């Protein structure tokens, strides 16, 4: 469109305005849930990186329940959550296993 040409805006119907409000509310909830999941995963990964087995084992249950909650809220896909849980479990088990010389 050439510069200076007036743009025609279509009038928004009631249903469109309602959909905009719903999307905004969902965005707030989804962001909060996604942030909560990322925070707990960061905490357990920090414990694993610092080789702190006690802290990692303490965080496993809460992390898994937070991942499951995100699946129920449809923030994460169930396969994504299972992949996170599997990799975290492998990391905890590797930390738990005695080192072979």
C-alpha positions in Angstrom: 0.0 0.0 0.0 1.4 3.5 -0.8 2.3 5.7 2.1 -0.4 8.0 3.3 -3.2 5.8 2.1 -5.9 5.4 4.7 -6.3 1.9 6.1 -9.8 0.6 6.5 -10.4 -1.2 9.8 -13.2 -3.7 10.1 -15.4 -3.2 13.1 -14.8 -5.9 15.7 -17.9 -7.9 16.7 -18.7 -8.9 20.2 -17.5 -12.4 19.7 -14.1 -11.2 18.5 -13.7 -8.9 21.5 -14.6 -11.7 23.8 -12.1 -14.0 22.1 -9.4 -11.3 22.6 -10.2 -11.2 26.3 -10.2 -15.0 26.7 -6.8 -15.2 24.8 -5.3 -12.6 27.1 -6.5 -14.4 30.2 -5.2 -17.7 28.9 -1.9 -16.2 28.0 -1.4 -15.0 31.6 -2.2 -18.4 33.1 -0.1 -20.3 30.5 2.9 -18.0 31.2 2.6 -18.5 34.9 2.4 -22.3 34.6 5.3 -22.4 32.1 7.5 -20.2 34.4 6.7 -22.4 37.4 7.8 -25.5 35.4 11.0 -23.9 34.1 11.9 -22.8 37.6 11.7 -26.2 39.2 13.5 -27.8 36.3 16.3 -25.2 36.7 16.5 -25.9 40.4 16.9 -29.7 40.0 19.4 -29.2 37.1 21.5 -26.8 39.3 21.5 -29.5 42.1 22.6 -32.1 39.5 25.3 -29.9 38.1 26.7 -29.2 41.6 26.6 -33.0 42.3 24.3 -32.5 45.3 22.5 -35.9 45.4 20.5 -35.1 48.5 19.0 -31.9 47.1 18.3 -33.5 43.7 16.5 -36.4 45.3 14.5 -34.0 47.4 13.5 -32.0 44.3 12.5 -35.0 42.1 9.0 -35.5 43.5 8.0 -31.9 43.3 9.5 -31.4 39.9 7.6 -34.5 38.5 4.3 -33.3 40.0 4.9 -29.8 38.5 5.5 -31.4 35.1 2.4 -33.5 35.5 0.4 -30.5 36.5 1.6 -28.6 33.4 0.4 -31.5 31.2 -3.0 -31.4 32.9 -3.2 -27.7 32.3 -2.2 -28.3 28.7 0.9 -26.1 29.0 3.2 -29.0 28.1 2.7 -32.0 25.8 2.7 -35.2 27.7 5.5 -36.6 25.7 7.6 -33.5 26.4 7.0 -33.9 30.1 7.9 -37.6 30.0 11.1 -36.8 28.2 12.0 -34.3 30.9 11.2 -36.8 33.6 13.2 -39.5 31.9 16.3 -37.4 31.5 16.2 -36.1 35.0 15.8 -39.6 36.4 18.8 -40.8 34.4 20.8 -37.9 35.7 19.8 -38.6 39.3 20.6 -42.3 38.9 23.9 -41.5 37.4 24.8 -39.3 40.3 23.6 -42.0 42.7 25.6 -44.8 41.1 29.1 -45.3 42.4 32.0 -44.3 40.1 33.7 -47.2 38.4 37.5 -47.0 38.3 
